[in-house]
Amino acid sequence: MRLFSVKELSDLKEDTEVLLHGWVQETRTTKNLIFVVFRDHTGLAQLTIRRDSWNGIEVDNIPRESAISVSGTFMVHGKSKTGPEISPSKITILNIAGSPLPLAVSDPVNSDIETRLNNRFLDLRKREVGIIFRVESDLLWGIRKHMSQNGFTEVHTPKIVGTSTEGGSDLFAVRYFEKEAFLNQSPQLYKEILVSSGVNRVFEVGPAFRAEKHNTVRHLNEFTSIDIEMAFSDHNDAMVMLENAVRSGILEVSAGEREVKEALGVEVKVPEVPFPRITFEECVDYLSSKGMAHRDGEDFSPDELRIIGERFTGFYFITRWPASLRPFYTMPDPDDSNYTNSFDLQFRENEITSGAQRVHDPEMLRNRFLAKGLNPDDFSFYLEAFRYGMPPHAGWGLGLERLTMIVLGLKNIREATVFPRDRNRISP
Ligand code: AMO
C-alpha cells in the first residue's frame, strides 16, 4: 500500500488502497457512524467508519491532535464537505496527544501572539499559520535561483566576530574563551573581502543580530539577512539585481497562489520591473509640498515614510542618501560628497533592503572611518583586502522576514518568524 498525502487523493480511482499519516483534528460520532476529521501537511480528509463493520481500535475517544496512521480505501463518491473521504480498514495511533490542548488547532487564529508563540508547535499546525513559512521558503528559493542564475556563489561567513559592522552600540557581546566577542550584525565586511578574493559575486543567507532595545512590529533581535556583493559593479547594477531577485522570489510564491488566497485571503501580485526610483532630496521636497518639514541630518520618520509611500502602489527605491545617514563603507556621490551612491528598497512605509556602491579605495576608506569616529586599526583585517586590487563593488542586504511580511500583508514581523527573538523573548 502506497503512502499518499491528502492533496494527492483527488486524482485517485474509486477503491484505491491508500496509506495516510497525519493527525486527528476532530471526531464526531452518531449511533451508526464515526467521522474523524483527519489532517496532514497538505489538507483535510474525512475518515468514515461504520460501527457495525469496524473491528479496529476504539476511535471515538482518540484525543485531538494525536498522530495516526490510516490504511483504507478512497471513496470517490464521498459526500463529505471536509475533503476527500476514506473508508479506513486500520487506524494506528503513532503518538497520543495530551489534553486539554494549550492551543486549539481547528479554531481560526484568535489567541494573542504571546500564547501562540509559547505554543508555536501547535500554532504552526494551523493552515493559515503554516502557509506563511511555505511562502517564506518559496520566496527564498526564488531569490536563490535568481542569484545562482546570475553567477553568484553562496557563502557562509562567521557570526562570531571581533568588531562591529554597522557601527554603534547594537551589539550582543559573547564570551569567547578569554576574550570578548560579538554576534555579527551583518556579513558586510566579509562579503566585501570576498569580492576581492576573485569569487566575483557572492551571496549569503544567514542570521544577523541586532541588540536594538526597542520592541516594534518591524524589528527582531535576530533576523534572516539575504546579502549580496558584486565586483566591478555600482549601485545601479545592484538595484537591477535586487528588483529582479525580489520579482523572482514573488514569482515562485505565485505558483501556489490559489492556496495562499484560500488560507490567508491574500492576492500575491508579481511586481513589474523596474521599480520606481526617487532620490532622498525629492522625498524631502515632496514632504515639504505636503506641509511636512523634514529635519536636516535625520532619517525619515515612520510618518514621513507613510506619506512618501502613498505616492507608490508597491515597491520603490529611495536613492542618493546623505552621507551622514549611511555607514562608513558607502561610496560618496562623485558629484557631491554630502550624498552617497546608496539606496533603500521600500514597500509603502516599510524598508525591505539597504544597499550601495562601496568605497574601494583604501585611503578613502580610512578617511571614512575617521569621519565616522571609528579607529581604522580596529578594522585592519578588512582594510588589508583593499590594498591589493580590490575591485569597485556594490551590494545589498534584504530582511527575509520583512519581505514575507509585506508580500502577505502581515501586521507583525513575529508572524513571519518561526521562533522570534525580541526584547522579551528568547524561548522557544
Ligand atoms: P541594514 O542595517 O539596513 O543594512 O539592514 C538591511 C535589511 O535588513 C533588515 N533588518 C531587519 N529586519 C528585522 N529586524 C531588524 N532589527 C532589522 N534590521 C535590519 C531590513 C533592512 O532593510 N550591511 C547593510 C546592507 C548592505 O548595504 O549590503 C545592512 O545591514 O530589511
Residues whose N, C-alpha, C, O or C-beta is under 5 A from the ligand:
A	BS01	AMO	Q185 S186 Q188 R210 R218 H219 L220 F223 I228 E351 I352 T353 S354 G355 A356 G395 W396 G397 L398 G399 R402
